[in-house]
Amino acid sequence: YVLLKYVDQLIDLCPGIFDDEYRVFYVRYHDQSHIKHSKVRILAKLANPDNAPDIVAELGELVANVDEMMGRIAVQSMASIAMHDSGGQGAVESIARRLVEMLDLHGIPHISSEAATSLASLVRRHPSIVSVVSAPLPRALKYISEPAGKASVIFLLGECGESIMEAPYVLEKVIDSYDSIADAAVKTALLGATVKLFFYRPPEVKNMLGKVLKKATEDVSSQDLHDRALFYYRLLRSSPDPNIAKSIVTSKSMTMSTKHFAEEDDSELRAALMHEFNTLCTIYRCKAENFIDEENIVKFVKVPKEHPLPREAPVTPVTDPGVNAITNHMGGVAMADAPQQSVTTVPSTVSAEVDLLGFGDDLSAMSVPTPAPVGPASLQSLSLKSEVILNGEDYQNKWSSVPDAEAVIIPALAMTTGPTS
């Protein structure tokens, strides 16, 4: 799960990085639910004109899954491919037709509701698919029961009302049952659709509009609904030219011009998460300040562009005693004899006052014989030449030609053990 979370974030940072490996993210029957949900969300981001048909077909198989959340995410991922135009030519209409077919899945209410919500977003992004979406809407409104799905169908009736003959009569039945509607989103969608439909079909919608404006302005359950109703009422009453009001209400300014709708844009959050990469922020998908106290937050400091150390630092010659005879034979270095160094004689006895093993033995009287001092050896300083070039074959030849007599043997100190009882 953690790896999938990081993959999801890396895809946002580098789109296309995992497109060729999309089959790895197919759902397996033994995957746990949270793993399946993450894979399905990632699949939508991997779609391109080459693999989109395979991905959409895979998502279509998951729609009727027994896991309700899995089905919803599959529908959302399918719609995401169409909204972002990542499926290539013809993918938008093909996915729209799939979603329209899902509106008639009366036996799976959460799928038909999710399909209606996705179609509402898809029409905002691609108004050209209105002709594909409009036909089943009056029928779908009778069966969809979830508030989000019902509000989406009502919104679509307002958007597509110009081409749906029975749209005013379908909305009239909903307006008559206004008092029984509990969800504010359904009421808001009903108000907006009625006002928009009024400019397409004025004779049929005039009485309906007056009724819904009266009920919405008197409704105190939602401040947003109340304010919208007052705005529409004052706009229609005070506008000197009806065309001005029509241009405002039926404007297509709600269409998505970027990758995300304004209400769904999370670019600032994604940029903040990249500054806290490799932390729990990626797993929780929120900033550290949301789940860590301010005094415990680690402050990340960026490395300055200019390195604090000087670029031209002095290089100390390498001194490597014991290999001068070999390097002299290879002819790749220049050597100079080092002055003789005297060796300090170690005392013959060493007092062991610390009981390292914790045996409790009295080691103060014990003496450890010291090995004979090594005689002074002639040490030479070694300075490497950077311009020397030696390939592997020449190196092996020179190395194998070094006689054993020139090998340098460094004696090790003798190891003794104390008396055992």
N, C-alpha and C positions, 0 to 999 in steps of 0.2 A: 504493500500500500504506500509506503514511504517512497519507494522508487517511482511508482506511478505519479505521485504528487510532483516529484522533481522533474519527471519527463513532461508532465503537463506544463510546468513553468518554463522549461527549456524550449518547448514548442512555441510558446508565446514570444520568447526571446529570439529564436531562430526558426521561423516558419519553414517547413519543408525538410527539416533535418531527419525526421523519421518516416517520411512518406513511403519509402520503399519497403519498410518493415511493418506495414499496416496489418498484415495477417497475424503478427505476434499479439496484437491487441484484440483479436477475436475472443469472444467470451467462451469459456469452457464450462462444462456442466458441473465440475467439482470446485470451481472458484467460489469463494465466499461472496456474499451480497455486495459488500463495499468494494471488493475488487472488481466485480462485474460493472458496477455503476461507474467507477473510474475509467475502465476500459472503453465503455460506450461513449463517455464524454470525450475521450481522447480521439476516438475514431472519427468524429466529426471534424476535428482539426487537421486530420491527416488526408482529407479528401482533396483530390486534384482531378483534372479531366481524365486521367488514365485509370485511376482506381475507384472513382466515385461510383460507377455502376455496381462494383462488388460490395462496396461499403454500404450503399443504400439497400442492396438486397439482403445483406447481413442484418441491418437494422430492422428491415421489414419482418424478418423472422423472429425478432425479439419483442415485437409490439404486443403479441398475444401471450406474453410470458405470464406465468402465475404470480410473479412478483410485480405488484402494482407499480412500485417506484421504477422498476426496470422498464416497464412499458412506457411510462411517461418520459423517461430520459431518452428512450429510443426515438420517440416521436419528436422530442425537442432537438435531438441531434440531427435527425433527418431534415427538419426545417432549417436548422442552422446552416447546413450545406447549401440550401437554396438561397437563403438570405445573404450569404457571403459570396455567392457566385463562384464557388470553388469547384463545382461539378462540371463546368464546361457548358458548351452549347446544348440547349434542350433539357438540361438537368432541372431547371426551375419549374418548367411546365410538367415534367414527369413527376417530380416530387409533389407538386400541387395536386395532381390527379390522385396520387396515392393518399394524400391527406383527405381529399374529398371523399374517397371511398371509405375512409375510417369514420366519417361523420355518421354513416349508416350502421355502425357496429353498436346496435342498441343493447346487445348483451354484455358489452364491456363499456360501461358508462364513463369510466375515467379516460379511456382511449378517445372516445368521441369528443369529450370535453377538451382534452389536450390537443386534439387535432384542430378543433375550432379556434382555440387560442393561438396555435401556430399559424393557421391560415390568416388570422387577423393581422399578425405581425408580417406575414409574407405579402399581404395586399398593400400594407404600408410601404414595404420595400420595393415591390414590383406591381404597380397598379395595372399593368397590362394583363394580368391573369384574372381580372374580374370576371371575364366571360367563362372561365373554367370553374370558378368558385360559386357563382351566383345561383345556379339551378337548384341545388339541394338545400339551400338555406331555410326556406319556409318549412320544409319537412323536418329539418334537424332541430328547429326551435321547439317542436312539440315533444321531443324525446330527451333532449339534453337537460339534465337536472342540476348539475353543479353550477354554482353562481359564476365562476370564472368562465366556463364554457358558454353559459347562457348570455353573459355580457358580451362575449366575443361575437356570437351569432347576431345579436342585436346591432352591434357596431358594424358588422359586415352588411346587414340589411340597409343600414344608412348609407354605406359606401356604394353598394351595388343596387340601390333602390331604383335607380333610373332604368335599369334593364330587367327588373323583377316586377311583373305586373301586379302580383298579389301582395307586395311588400307593405303598403299602407294598411291593408286589412289584417295582416298578421300582427303588425304593431298595435293596432287598435285593440285587439284582444288582450294584449299585455298591459296596455294603459288602463283598461277597465278593471284589471286586477292589481292596480298599483298599490293599494293599501295592504295587500297580502305579500308584497315583496319585502323581504327583510334585509337583503344585501344592498349596501349603498352603491357598489360598483354596477349592479344591474340597473338601478335607477338612473345613475349618471349616464350609462350607455344608452338607455331608453330616451333620455332627454336630448342627448346629442344627435342620435339617429333621427328622431322626430323633427328636430329643427332643420337638419340637413335635407331630409326627405321633403320638407315643406317647399324648398326652392326647386325641387324637381317635379313635384306633383302638388301644386298649391290647392286646387279645388278639393282634392280628396283628403288632404292633411290639415286643412285650416281648423276645423273643429277639434281635431285630435290635439293640435299644438296648443290651443287655448286651454284645454283640459289638463294637459301634462304640465304646462307652465304654472297653472294655478296650484296644482298639487305639490309641485317641486318647491315653489316659493313659500308654501306653508309648512314644508317638511323641515323639522328641526333635528332630525336624526343625523344629518351630515351637513357640516358647514360648507364643504366644498360644493355639494349639490345645490344648496340654497344660493350660494354666490353665483354659480353658473346660471341658474335659472333667472336670477335678477339681471345678469349681464345680457342674456339673450332677450329678455323682455325689453330692457331699455334700448338695446341695439335695434330691435325691430320697430320700436315705437318712435325713436328719435331720428332714425336714419332718413335723410331727405330723399335718397335714391335707393330703391331696393337692391339695385345691382351692387352697391357698395357692401351692404350686409351680406349679400350672396357671395361676393368675393372673399369675405372674411370667413364665413362659415364653411364654405366648400373648398377652401384653399388646400392645396396638396403640400403645404409646408411641413407636414408631419412625416413625409417620406424620409427614409434614412439615406443620408449622403455619405456616411462613413461606414466603418465596419460594425459599428454598434449604434443603437438608439441612444439618445442623450440620457434617458433614464437608466440605461444599462451600461453606460460607459464606465469601466473600471481601470482605465489606463493609469491613473494616479496610484491606485493601490498596487497594480502590477509593477510599476516603477519603484515603489517603496519596498516591495518584497524582494526585488533584485538586489537592493542594498543590504538586505538581511538574509541573503542566500545561505544555505546550509545551516539553517536554524529551524526552530519549531514554527516560525512564522509561515514557512512554506506549507507545513502540514495543516495548520489551523487556517491558513489563508487570511491572516489579519496581522496588523502591526504588533510589535512586541509590547507597546504601551497599552494594548487592549487586554493583555492577560498577565503582565508583569508590573509590579510596583515600580514607580519611577526611580526610587533609590537603588533598585536592583538591576536596572537595565544597563547592559554593557554598551559603552560608547565606542563605536567603530571610528577609527581615525584613518583617513586615506593617506597612502604614501605620497609625499610630495613629488611633483614632476621632476624637479632637479634633485639628483642624488646628493645626499649630504657629504659624501666623501669626494675628494678631488679625483678628477679623471686620470691625471698622470701621477700615480703613486709610485714612489721608489721601490724597486724590486731588489730584495736582498738575495745575494748569491747563495745557492744551495750548497751546503756542506754535507757530504755523505762519506764518512770514513769507511774504509774497508773494501771499496769497489774500484779504487784508482787503477790497480794493475789491469783489471779487465777492461775498463774504459780506455786506458792507454793503448791496449792491444787493438781495440776497435778503431781508434784514430778519430773519434768524433768529438773530443773535448780537449781543452787546454788545462794542464794541471800544474800546480806549484807545490813544492814541499812545504809542509807546515812545520813550525818550530817544535822541537822536542818538548814534551810536557812531562813533568815529574808526576809520579803517582804517589798519592798520600797513603801511607801505611796505616791500616786499620789496627786498632789495639787487638792484642791476642785474645782477650776475653771480652765477652759482651754480657752485661748483666740483664737478665730477663726478669724484670720486676712486675710485669703485667701478666696475669693469668688469662690468656685469651680464650681458652676452652672452658674455663670455669670449673676445673677439676679440684681446685682448692689445694693443689700441691705447692710446696714451698720450693720455688725455682730460683730463689735469690742466691743460693749457694752453687747453682749450676753454672758451668761455663761452657761456652760453645767455641770449639776451636775454629779459628779463622783460616781459610785457605791461603795458600801462599800467594803473595801479591804478584800480579801479572807484571811482567817486565815492561818497560816503556816501549811503546810501539810508535813507529813513524807514521803519523797521520797526515794525510794530504787533503787539501781543500779542493773541492770540485766545482768548476764553473762551467755551466752548460752553454753551448752555442746554439742560438735559435735558428741559424741559417743552415744547419746540417740536415740533409735529407737522406733517409735510409729506408729502403723498402723491406718488406718482410723476408724475402728470400736471402738478401744480403745479410740481414740481421741473424738469421738462423745459421748461415755459413760461418759468420764471424764467431757466433756464440759457441758453435760446435768445435771450432778450431782452438778454443782456449784450453790449454793443458791443465790437468788437475793440479800440477805443481804451483800454478799461479792462483789457486783458490785461496781465499782468505778465511781462516778459521778463527772464530772468536770464542775463546773458552768461556764457559759458564761457571758461575760460582757453585762450589760444591754444597750439597744439601746434606745436613746431618740431623739426626733425630736424637732427642734426649733419651736417657735410660728409662726403661719401662720396668714397672714393679711386677 
